[in-house]
């Protein structure tokens, strides 16, 4: 598989944006909130899946792209479950 200049630029951009978003999460984590573990883990998995999906697209690797899509959607489900738990807890 040949890595062209366009593909490598896209891959580096995806990696850079991912690190920036993790930095934003770290900065926000200094603020005291009542976020539960499922929300955090779900959103992290969603981010990792999105990066893997984009990397698969850039490298023309359908397997990696599908794996990233599945990981992203599982992360969304876990974060949604955490959101639901938080809503139930807050309304009691």
N, CA, C and O atoms as CSV, one atom per row, in Angstrom:
chain,resi,resn,atom,element,x,y,z
A,1,UNK,N,N,0.842,-1.162,0.000
A,1,UNK,CA,C,0.000,0.000,0.000
A,1,UNK,C,C,0.896,1.237,0.000
A,1,UNK,O,O,1.749,1.397,0.873
A,2,UNK,N,N,0.696,2.092,-0.972
A,2,UNK,CA,C,1.535,3.274,-1.117
A,2,UNK,C,C,0.915,4.440,-0.354
A,2,UNK,O,O,-0.265,4.748,-0.517
A,3,UNK,N,N,1.725,5.078,0.475
A,3,UNK,CA,C,1.279,6.226,1.258
A,3,UNK,C,C,1.654,7.496,0.499
A,3,UNK,O,O,2.826,7.865,0.428
A,4,UNK,N,N,0.657,8.149,-0.059
A,4,UNK,CA,C,0.911,9.358,-0.824
A,4,UNK,C,C,0.990,10.553,0.111
A,4,UNK,O,O,0.648,10.463,1.290
A,5,UNK,N,N,1.445,11.668,-0.432
A,5,UNK,CA,C,1.571,12.891,0.352
A,5,UNK,C,C,0.212,13.345,0.881
A,5,UNK,O,O,0.114,13.812,2.016
A,6,UNK,N,N,-0.825,13.212,0.075
A,6,UNK,CA,C,-2.175,13.618,0.479
A,6,UNK,C,C,-2.665,12.756,1.627
A,6,UNK,O,O,-3.251,13.271,2.580
A,7,UNK,N,N,-2.434,11.448,1.553
A,7,UNK,CA,C,-2.864,10.535,2.608
A,7,UNK,C,C,-2.102,10.801,3.898
A,7,UNK,O,O,-2.695,10.809,4.977
A,8,UNK,N,N,-0.805,11.018,3.800
A,8,UNK,CA,C,-0.024,11.248,5.016
A,8,UNK,C,C,-0.413,12.567,5.665
A,8,UNK,O,O,-0.423,12.665,6.892
A,9,UNK,N,N,-0.734,13.582,4.873
A,9,UNK,CA,C,-1.195,14.858,5.423
A,9,UNK,C,C,-2.522,14.681,6.139
A,9,UNK,O,O,-2.716,15.231,7.223
A,10,UNK,N,N,-3.428,13.930,5.555
A,10,UNK,CA,C,-4.725,13.665,6.181
A,10,UNK,C,C,-4.570,12.884,7.474
A,10,UNK,O,O,-5.257,13.165,8.457
A,11,UNK,N,N,-3.683,11.917,7.481
A,11,UNK,CA,C,-3.443,11.105,8.673
A,11,UNK,C,C,-2.852,11.955,9.787
A,11,UNK,O,O,-3.284,11.862,10.936
A,12,UNK,N,N,-1.872,12.778,9.458
A,12,UNK,CA,C,-1.270,13.648,10.465
A,12,UNK,C,C,-2.283,14.654,11.000
A,12,UNK,O,O,-2.260,14.977,12.188
A,13,UNK,N,N,-3.155,15.145,10.158
A,13,UNK,CA,C,-4.190,16.072,10.596
A,13,UNK,C,C,-5.149,15.391,11.564
A,13,UNK,O,O,-5.527,15.977,12.578
A,14,UNK,N,N,-5.542,14.164,11.262
A,14,UNK,CA,C,-6.448,13.429,12.147
A,14,UNK,C,C,-5.799,13.183,13.505
A,14,UNK,O,O,-6.446,13.341,14.540
A,15,UNK,N,N,-4.540,12.803,13.505
A,15,UNK,CA,C,-3.831,12.554,14.759
A,15,UNK,C,C,-3.698,13.846,15.558
A,15,UNK,O,O,-3.907,13.847,16.771
A,16,UNK,N,N,-3.357,14.932,14.898
A,16,UNK,CA,C,-3.212,16.223,15.572
A,16,UNK,C,C,-4.528,16.672,16.206
A,16,UNK,O,O,-4.554,17.104,17.359
A,17,UNK,N,N,-5.624,16.567,15.445
A,17,UNK,CA,C,-6.922,16.973,15.982
A,17,UNK,C,C,-7.345,16.104,17.153
A,17,UNK,O,O,-7.992,16.587,18.083
A,18,UNK,N,N,-6.989,14.833,17.117
A,18,UNK,CA,C,-7.308,13.937,18.226
A,18,UNK,C,C,-6.581,14.361,19.484
A,18,UNK,O,O,-7.180,14.428,20.558
A,19,UNK,N,N,-5.292,14.649,19.362
A,19,UNK,CA,C,-4.537,15.093,20.530
A,19,UNK,C,C,-5.075,16.412,21.064
A,19,UNK,O,O,-5.111,16.619,22.277
A,20,UNK,N,N,-5.490,17.296,20.183
A,20,UNK,CA,C,-6.065,18.566,20.631
A,20,UNK,C,C,-7.361,18.334,21.399
A,20,UNK,O,O,-7.607,18.984,22.415
A,21,UNK,N,N,-8.185,17.412,20.919
A,21,UNK,CA,C,-9.446,17.151,21.614
A,21,UNK,C,C,-9.203,16.508,22.968
A,21,UNK,O,O,-9.932,16.793,23.918
A,22,UNK,N,N,-8.184,15.635,23.084
A,22,UNK,CA,C,-7.864,15.058,24.387
A,22,UNK,C,C,-7.365,16.136,25.336
A,22,UNK,O,O,-7.638,16.076,26.535
A,23,UNK,N,N,-6.641,17.116,24.821
A,23,UNK,CA,C,-6.200,18.234,25.649
A,23,UNK,C,C,-7.381,19.039,26.156
A,23,UNK,O,O,-7.380,19.504,27.296
A,24,UNK,N,N,-8.388,19.203,25.312
A,24,UNK,CA,C,-9.589,19.925,25.738
A,24,UNK,C,C,-10.313,19.151,26.831
A,24,UNK,O,O,-10.804,19.751,27.788
A,25,UNK,N,N,-10.389,17.816,26.704
A,25,UNK,CA,C,-10.997,17.002,27.755
A,25,UNK,C,C,-10.211,17.136,29.053
A,25,UNK,O,O,-10.804,17.229,30.127
A,26,UNK,N,N,-8.892,17.149,28.967
A,26,UNK,CA,C,-8.066,17.260,30.168
A,26,UNK,C,C,-8.279,18.612,30.828
A,26,UNK,O,O,-8.348,18.699,32.054
A,27,UNK,N,N,-8.384,19.664,30.034
A,27,UNK,CA,C,-8.611,20.999,30.584
A,27,UNK,C,C,-9.979,21.074,31.252
A,27,UNK,O,O,-10.121,21.665,32.323
A,28,UNK,N,N,-10.988,20.473,30.616
A,28,UNK,CA,C,-12.327,20.482,31.193
A,28,UNK,C,C,-12.396,19.645,32.467
A,28,UNK,O,O,-13.229,19.907,33.334
A,29,UNK,N,N,-11.529,18.641,32.587
A,29,UNK,CA,C,-11.605,17.749,33.735
A,29,UNK,C,C,-11.204,18.442,35.030
A,29,UNK,O,O,-11.465,17.919,36.113
A,30,UNK,N,N,-10.575,19.605,34.938
A,30,UNK,CA,C,-10.221,20.355,36.136
A,30,UNK,C,C,-11.452,20.969,36.788
A,30,UNK,O,O,-11.430,21.318,37.968
A,31,UNK,N,N,-12.519,21.099,36.017
A,31,UNK,CA,C,-13.759,21.650,36.524
A,31,UNK,C,C,-14.515,20.540,37.246
A,31,UNK,O,O,-14.636,19.428,36.733
A,32,UNK,N,N,-15.016,20.844,38.425
A,32,UNK,CA,C,-15.725,19.850,39.223
A,32,UNK,C,C,-17.095,19.585,38.611
A,32,UNK,O,O,-17.936,20.483,38.561
A,33,UNK,N,N,-17.325,18.368,38.149
A,33,UNK,CA,C,-18.614,17.972,37.595
A,33,UNK,C,C,-18.981,16.608,38.146
A,33,UNK,O,O,-18.152,15.916,38.736
A,34,UNK,N,N,-20.210,16.239,37.948
A,34,UNK,CA,C,-20.650,14.913,38.376
A,34,UNK,C,C,-20.851,14.008,37.158
A,34,UNK,O,O,-21.940,13.482,36.928
A,35,UNK,N,N,-19.790,13.843,36.398
A,35,UNK,CA,C,-19.788,12.977,35.226
A,35,UNK,C,C,-19.436,11.571,35.688
A,35,UNK,O,O,-18.510,11.381,36.477
A,36,UNK,N,N,-20.176,10.593,35.196
A,36,UNK,CA,C,-19.882,9.225,35.628
A,36,UNK,C,C,-18.888,8.540,34.699
A,36,UNK,O,O,-18.576,9.036,33.616
A,37,UNK,N,N,-18.409,7.411,35.141
A,37,UNK,CA,C,-17.350,6.683,34.442
A,37,UNK,C,C,-17.771,6.227,33.050
A,37,UNK,O,O,-16.966,6.243,32.119
A,38,UNK,N,N,-19.032,5.820,32.906
A,38,UNK,CA,C,-19.505,5.364,31.598
A,38,UNK,C,C,-19.504,6.485,30.568
A,38,UNK,O,O,-19.220,6.251,29.393
A,39,UNK,N,N,-19.818,7.689,30.997
A,39,UNK,CA,C,-19.800,8.821,30.073
A,39,UNK,C,C,-18.380,9.076,29.574
A,39,UNK,O,O,-18.163,9.278,28.379
A,40,UNK,N,N,-17.428,9.065,30.480
A,40,UNK,CA,C,-16.036,9.346,30.114
A,40,UNK,C,C,-15.483,8.246,29.221
A,40,UNK,O,O,-14.941,8.524,28.151
A,41,UNK,N,N,-15.618,7.002,29.656
A,41,UNK,CA,C,-15.082,5.882,28.869
A,41,UNK,C,C,-15.737,5.809,27.499
A,41,UNK,O,O,-15.067,5.535,26.503
A,42,UNK,N,N,-17.039,6.052,27.442
A,42,UNK,CA,C,-17.751,6.004,26.167
A,42,UNK,C,C,-17.262,7.059,25.197
A,42,UNK,O,O,-17.080,6.786,24.010
A,43,UNK,N,N,-17.052,8.254,25.697
A,43,UNK,CA,C,-16.598,9.332,24.804
A,43,UNK,C,C,-15.149,9.131,24.359
A,43,UNK,O,O,-14.784,9.500,23.243
A,44,UNK,N,N,-14.328,8.548,25.227
A,44,UNK,CA,C,-12.949,8.239,24.831
A,44,UNK,C,C,-12.954,7.163,23.747
A,44,UNK,O,O,-12.238,7.285,22.753
A,45,UNK,N,N,-13.749,6.118,23.929
A,45,UNK,CA,C,-13.834,5.061,22.911
A,45,UNK,C,C,-14.395,5.612,21.599
A,45,UNK,O,O,-13.963,5.217,20.516
A,46,UNK,N,N,-15.351,6.517,21.707
A,46,UNK,CA,C,-15.914,7.134,20.510
A,46,UNK,C,C,-14.840,7.908,19.746
A,46,UNK,O,O,-14.781,7.841,18.518
A,47,UNK,N,N,-14.001,8.633,20.461
A,47,UNK,CA,C,-12.912,9.381,19.825
A,47,UNK,C,C,-11.884,8.471,19.192
A,47,UNK,O,O,-11.432,8.712,18.073
A,48,UNK,N,N,-11.511,7.414,19.919
A,48,UNK,CA,C,-10.538,6.464,19.366
A,48,UNK,C,C,-11.092,5.779,18.132
A,48,UNK,O,O,-10.365,5.550,17.165
A,49,UNK,N,N,-12.372,5.451,18.161
A,49,UNK,CA,C,-12.990,4.817,17.000
A,49,UNK,C,C,-13.034,5.735,15.801
A,49,UNK,O,O,-12.828,5.295,14.670
A,50,UNK,N,N,-13.301,7.010,16.037
A,50,UNK,CA,C,-13.351,7.979,14.938
A,50,UNK,C,C,-11.975,8.128,14.288
A,50,UNK,O,O,-11.859,8.201,13.065
A,51,UNK,N,N,-10.926,8.174,15.131
A,51,UNK,CA,C,-9.565,8.268,14.592
A,51,UNK,C,C,-9.238,7.025,13.773
A,51,UNK,O,O,-8.663,7.123,12.689
A,52,UNK,N,N,-9.604,5.862,14.292
A,52,UNK,CA,C,-9.327,4.616,13.572
A,52,UNK,C,C,-10.098,4.573,12.256
A,52,UNK,O,O,-9.579,4.104,11.243
A,53,UNK,N,N,-11.338,5.062,12.270
A,53,UNK,CA,C,-12.142,5.087,11.055
A,53,UNK,C,C,-11.518,6.015,10.007
A,53,UNK,O,O,-11.429,5.653,8.833
A,54,UNK,N,N,-11.091,7.199,10.423
A,54,UNK,CA,C,-10.469,8.144,9.486
A,54,UNK,C,C,-9.146,7.591,8.965
A,54,UNK,O,O,-8.835,7.726,7.781
A,55,UNK,N,N,-8.370,6.971,9.846
A,55,UNK,CA,C,-7.109,6.373,9.427
A,55,UNK,C,C,-7.352,5.289,8.385
A,55,UNK,O,O,-6.611,5.184,7.408
A,56,UNK,N,N,-8.397,4.476,8.596
A,56,UNK,CA,C,-8.745,3.452,7.624
A,56,UNK,C,C,-9.123,4.037,6.280
A,56,UNK,O,O,-8.772,3.486,5.237
A,57,UNK,N,N,-9.844,5.161,6.299
A,57,UNK,CA,C,-10.217,5.820,5.041
A,57,UNK,C,C,-8.983,6.362,4.332
A,57,UNK,O,O,-8.838,6.213,3.119
A,58,UNK,N,N,-8.092,6.995,5.103
A,58,UNK,CA,C,-6.896,7.596,4.510
A,58,UNK,C,C,-5.992,6.531,3.910
A,58,UNK,O,O,-5.426,6.726,2.834
A,59,UNK,N,N,-5.854,5.401,4.606
A,59,UNK,CA,C,-4.961,4.338,4.144
A,59,UNK,C,C,-5.644,3.324,3.234
A,59,UNK,O,O,-5.027,2.336,2.835
A,60,UNK,N,N,-6.903,3.557,2.907
A,60,UNK,CA,C,-7.694,2.621,2.088
A,60,UNK,C,C,-7.714,1.224,2.698
A,60,UNK,O,O,-7.590,0.233,1.979
A,61,UNK,N,N,-7.868,1.139,4.008
A,61,UNK,CA,C,-7.935,-0.128,4.731
A,61,UNK,C,C,-9.366,-0.289,5.242
A,61,UNK,O,O,-9.727,0.247,6.290
A,62,UNK,N,N,-10.180,-1.038,4.483
A,62,UNK,CA,C,-11.595,-1.199,4.814
A,62,UNK,C,C,-11.788,-1.870,6.177
A,62,UNK,O,O,-12.715,-1.521,6.908
A,63,UNK,N,N,-10.937,-2.815,6.519
A,63,UNK,CA,C,-11.048,-3.496,7.808
A,63,UNK,C,C,-10.879,-2.539,8.969
A,63,UNK,O,O,-11.651,-2.578,9.927
A,64,UNK,N,N,-9.873,-1.680,8.892
A,64,UNK,CA,C,-9.637,-0.699,9.950
A,64,UNK,C,C,-10.778,0.320,9.998
A,64,UNK,O,O,-11.193,0.746,11.076
A,65,UNK,N,N,-11.272,0.698,8.844
A,65,UNK,CA,C,-12.368,1.656,8.782
A,65,UNK,C,C,-13.624,1.089,9.452
A,65,UNK,O,O,-14.290,1.784,10.219
A,66,UNK,N,N,-13.940,-0.164,9.160
A,66,UNK,CA,C,-15.112,-0.809,9.761
A,66,UNK,C,C,-14.915,-0.990,11.262
A,66,UNK,O,O,-15.831,-0.744,12.046
A,67,UNK,N,N,-13.726,-1.418,11.659
A,67,UNK,CA,C,-13.423,-1.589,13.082
A,67,UNK,C,C,-13.564,-0.266,13.827
A,67,UNK,O,O,-14.099,-0.233,14.935
A,68,UNK,N,N,-13.095,0.807,13.237
A,68,UNK,CA,C,-13.226,2.130,13.845
A,68,UNK,C,C,-14.675,2.566,13.958
A,68,UNK,O,O,-15.075,3.161,14.959
A,69,UNK,N,N,-15.460,2.271,12.935
A,69,UNK,CA,C,-16.875,2.621,12.958
A,69,UNK,C,C,-17.603,1.867,14.069
A,69,UNK,O,O,-18.428,2.443,14.780
A,70,UNK,N,N,-17.300,0.591,14.216
A,70,UNK,CA,C,-17.917,-0.209,15.280
A,70,UNK,C,C,-17.504,0.333,16.648
A,70,UNK,O,O,-18.345,0.503,17.530
A,71,UNK,N,N,-16.213,0.603,16.822
A,71,UNK,CA,C,-15.710,1.121,18.095
A,71,UNK,C,C,-16.349,2.470,18.423
A,71,UNK,O,O,-16.697,2.733,19.574
A,72,UNK,N,N,-16.500,3.320,17.414
A,72,UNK,CA,C,-17.123,4.630,17.599
A,72,UNK,C,C,-18.566,4.477,18.061
A,72,UNK,O,O,-18.996,5.164,18.988
A,73,UNK,N,N,-19.311,3.586,17.427
A,73,UNK,CA,C,-20.712,3.405,17.780
A,73,UNK,C,C,-20.886,2.746,19.146
A,73,UNK,O,O,-21.830,3.066,19.869
A,74,UNK,N,N,-19.993,1.833,19.505
A,74,UNK,CA,C,-20.042,1.256,20.849
A,74,UNK,C,C,-19.744,2.324,21.905
A,74,UNK,O,O,-20.354,2.329,22.974
A,75,UNK,N,N,-18.821,3.211,21.610
A,75,UNK,CA,C,-18.526,4.318,22.515
A,75,UNK,C,C,-19.719,5.242,22.680
A,75,UNK,O,O,-20.003,5.704,23.786
A,76,UNK,N,N,-20.427,5.517,21.572
A,76,UNK,CA,C,-21.629,6.346,21.649
A,76,UNK,C,C,-22.682,5.687,22.527
A,76,UNK,O,O,-23.342,6.356,23.322
A,77,UNK,N,N,-22.838,4.376,22.382
A,77,UNK,CA,C,-23.815,3.649,23.188
A,77,UNK,C,C,-23.444,3.697,24.672
A,77,UNK,O,O,-24.309,3.912,25.521
A,78,UNK,N,N,-22.171,3.498,24.984
A,78,UNK,CA,C,-21.736,3.531,26.372
A,78,UNK,C,C,-21.909,4.931,26.961
A,78,UNK,O,O,-22.338,5.067,28.106
A,79,UNK,N,N,-21.583,5.959,26.201
A,79,UNK,CA,C,-21.760,7.338,26.672
A,79,UNK,C,C,-23.250,7.637,26.869
A,79,UNK,O,O,-23.624,8.314,27.827
A,80,UNK,N,N,-24.083,7.146,25.983
A,80,UNK,CA,C,-25.531,7.328,26.124
A,80,UNK,C,C,-26.063,6.650,27.362
A,80,UNK,O,O,-26.930,7.192,28.048
A,81,UNK,N,N,-25.551,5.463,27.657
A,81,UNK,CA,C,-25.924,4.745,28.877
A,81,UNK,C,C,-25.507,5.559,30.106
A,81,UNK,O,O,-26.263,5.663,31.071
A,82,UNK,N,N,-24.314,6.128,30.066
A,82,UNK,CA,C,-23.851,6.974,31.167
A,82,UNK,C,C,-24.703,8.217,31.326
A,82,UNK,O,O,-25.001,8.633,32.445
A,83,UNK,N,N,-25.102,8.819,30.194
A,83,UNK,CA,C,-25.982,9.989,30.244
A,83,UNK,C,C,-27.326,9.629,30.878
A,83,UNK,O,O,-27.869,10.390,31.680
A,84,UNK,N,N,-27.851,8.463,30.510
A,84,UNK,CA,C,-29.121,8.002,31.058
A,84,UNK,C,C,-29.013,7.777,32.570
A,84,UNK,O,O,-29.899,8.166,33.331
A,85,UNK,N,N,-27.906,7.137,32.996
A,85,UNK,CA,C,-27.692,6.920,34.430
A,85,UNK,C,C,-27.628,8.249,35.178
A,85,UNK,O,O,-28.187,8.378,36.267
A,86,UNK,N,N,-26.959,9.221,34.604
A,86,UNK,CA,C,-26.827,10.534,35.245
A,86,UNK,C,C,-28.195,11.226,35.331
A,86,UNK,O,O,-28.526,11.825,36.354
A,87,UNK,N,N,-28.982,11.144,34.259
A,87,UNK,CA,C,-30.308,11.762,34.259
A,87,UNK,C,C,-31.200,11.137,35.324
A,87,UNK,O,O,-31.919,11.843,36.031
A,88,UNK,N,N,-31.154,9.824,35.435
A,88,UNK,CA,C,-31.965,9.129,36.438
A,88,UNK,C,C,-31.521,9.542,37.845
A,88,UNK,O,O,-32.355,9.796,38.714
A,89,UNK,N,N,-30.219,9.606,38.060
A,89,UNK,CA,C,-29.699,9.985,39.369
A,89,UNK,C,C,-30.065,11.430,39.714
A,89,UNK,O,O,-30.413,11.722,40.858
A,90,UNK,N,N,-29.989,12.333,38.738
A,90,UNK,CA,C,-30.281,13.744,38.977
A,90,UNK,C,C,-31.764,13.993,39.243
A,90,UNK,O,O,-32.113,14.930,39.961
A,91,UNK,N,N,-32.632,13.173,38.677
A,91,UNK,CA,C,-34.069,13.381,38.843
A,91,UNK,C,C,-34.636,12.751,40.101
A,91,UNK,O,O,-35.810,12.957,40.408
A,92,UNK,N,N,-33.836,11.989,40.839
A,92,UNK,CA,C,-34.321,11.365,42.077
A,92,UNK,C,C,-34.388,12.337,43.191
A,92,UNK,O,O,-34.775,11.976,44.303
